[in-house]
Amino acid sequence: MDGKTKETDFPLYLYHHGKNDRIYETFGAHKAIQDGTEGYVFRVWAPHARSVSVVGDFNAWDPAANMMTRMVDGQSFELFIPGLKQYDIYKYCITSADGRELLKADPVGFHTETPPATASKLYDLDGYEWGDKEYFTRIEKRNIYASPVNIYEVNLLSWKKHEDGNYYSYRELAEELVPYVKEMGYTHVEFMPVTEYPFDGSWGYQVTGYFAPTSRLGTPHDLMYLIDRFHKEGIGVIVDWVPAHFPKDAHGLYEFDGQPLYESGQWDRMEHKSWGTRRFDYGREEVLSFLISGACFFFDKFHVDGLRVDAVASMLYLDYDKRPGEWVPNIYGENKNLEAIAFLRRLNEAVFLRFPYAMMIAEESTAWGLVTKPGSMGGLGFNFKWNMGWMNDMLSYLCLNPFFRMNNHNKLTFSMMYAFSENYILPISHDEVVHGKCSLINKMPGTYEEKFAGVRAFLGYMTAHPGKKLNFMGYEFGQFKEWNYKEGIEFFLRDQYEAHGKLSRYVKDLNTFYKDTPAFYEIEDSWDGFEWLAPDDADRNIVSFIRRDKAGREVICLTSFSGADADGYLLGVNEKGKYKIIFCTDDRKYGGEGKLKKKTFRTVKKPSHGKQYSLQIPVPKLSTLYLVFEPSAMPEEADINK
């Protein structure tokens, strides 16, 4: 980049029309050469400013030393400063219309000081040599909807910590997190937000640097290295992204040039009061270019596989978290935010145009329709959605004493009423193991042993249920404490206590079984891949169903959420012959009681669950069984009545 204004005319035109999805190539600070001299060229949008200058250690933070000039659009400013070097810190000094001087970090800065310091840092993103070409060759050919997706959600700052409390760096995580995720059999990892943020307690969801990975863990190239290492092991990387709101920290986007700019100026759309944050103005074209570029940036420069878009519901509804009288209906008298809907459609269209393999995942907590359908069909254009209804139903069910579960059996089965209406991911996320909600294992009622059995049974059920999978770190070895962002998760439990170690082995084997079993992931969008056997056995807290792959191969899943064994349980089946249990959560190697001494069962002449044939199986309490038909064995069925 040579820093000459004429080369920015067309990008600026696109920017002001909401059509520039790579503003990071124009705005921000870039290495440049002018008249044979190396330096950096700075560009920033500040339409309401009287003037803007670049300040930093290099000019003793003197607002008058490096004044920027207006660009051809009359709204943006630029300046070339010779002699600057990587890691020099800077801010923009903006003189507002009313004469105030505001010190702002670069909205399109690529690196920052480590919080609590707030300045931007010069950084050249070029130069990292990626080694994931083969990985992308593979994923660009796959059908993601018919592929296994099993996501390990991670907070990079608290997965592990050093004994002195310091974070593991991106490169240290590459040495420990990558092999761990690989060993445990996950297909994807999802990072909670890595974009820069000032307040640790926000977990990254209050962003001040939309183009800057948090410097707490290293440089942008260090993050590239971590993602590259995941890809070399065949593991996809998803990043949480927050286009719904931003904090009111003075150095951030908040009233950037002295008045609302990135946020809406409309009184009822300006703030998320309960979050103490500002809402983006989705009706402003420059804001659309900013946000869409922020999404494309992580695919382009950091090679991520997908974005999980946070808090979509808060964007879609004008009355979200508001009382009557606190919001103004749209032009049709409705509570839908028409500008946000249009933004989400444009976002997804732009991402998929440039990155067809992308996973665009909506965290949308309501019954809004067509979230994963194209905009041309009236949808929002995502390709996956978190199934928050399933999550809420399941966790409220699991918290109940088994004696009372029979009266809540519909919470197990209701998800199949809508399972194929969207492309779902089943999430047990960080939000479900904080703020007094208990860890996954501590949600389970009963004794110490029953809690572990409950987790195993639930995870077995979840793995077989239609939908891709996501679980938050710590569940895999049964951490009893809630997640605390200030601490690492308690790996010592897995290493020092038998029950936790066996649960870890169980999760690893279950993940491997899932990846090796196409019936559990190939058909997620229709009844062709699912058939109920026993949806209504509420008295015994048992459900059973068939999952089926494209070749017609079937796996039966039977789960008992009961506190009592079901001896001689009759399971209706389609075929006459011999069935084998190929996975059992009650196995002793997983910490179970090993009650099933027998692995194969022959059909009996007793109708059950609407089927002509049945298997008579002793079902251990709090367990999940997977069974398959063995066509090579076709003996005459026994007569249960004899």
Buried (B, 14 or more C-beta within 10 A) or exposed (E): EEBEBEEBEEBBEBBBEBBBBBBBBBBBBBBBBBEEEEBBBBBBBBBBBBBBBBBBEBBEBEBEBBBBEBBEBEBBBBBBBEEBEEEBBBBBBBBBEEEEBBBBBBBBBBBBBEBEEBBBBBBBBEEBEBEBEEBBEEBEEEEBBBBBBBBBBBBBBBBBBEEEEEBBBBBBBBEEBBEBBBEBBBBBBBBBBBBBBBBBEBBBBBBBBBBBBBBBBBBBBBBBBBBBBBBBEEBBBBBBBBBBBBBBBBBBBBBBBBBBBBBBEEEBBBBBEEBEBBBBBBBBBBBBBBBBBBBBBBBBBBBBBBBBBBBBBBBBBBBBEBEEEEBEEBEEEEBBBBBBBBBBBBBBBBBBEBBEBBBBBBBBBEEBEBBBBBBEEEBBBBBBBBBBBBBEBBBEBBBBEBEEBBEBBBBBBEBBEEBBBBBBBBBBBBBBBBEEBBBBBBBBBBEEEBBBBBBBBBBBBBBBBBBBBBBBBBBBBBBBBBBEBEEBBBBEBBEEBEBBBBBBBBBBBBBEBBBEBBBBBBBBBEEEBBEBBBBEBBEBBBBBBBBBBEEEBBBBBBBBBBBBBBEEBBBBBBBBBBBEBBBBBBBEEBBBBEBBEEEEBBBBBBEBBEBBBBBBBBBBBBBBBBBBBBEEEEEEBBEEEE
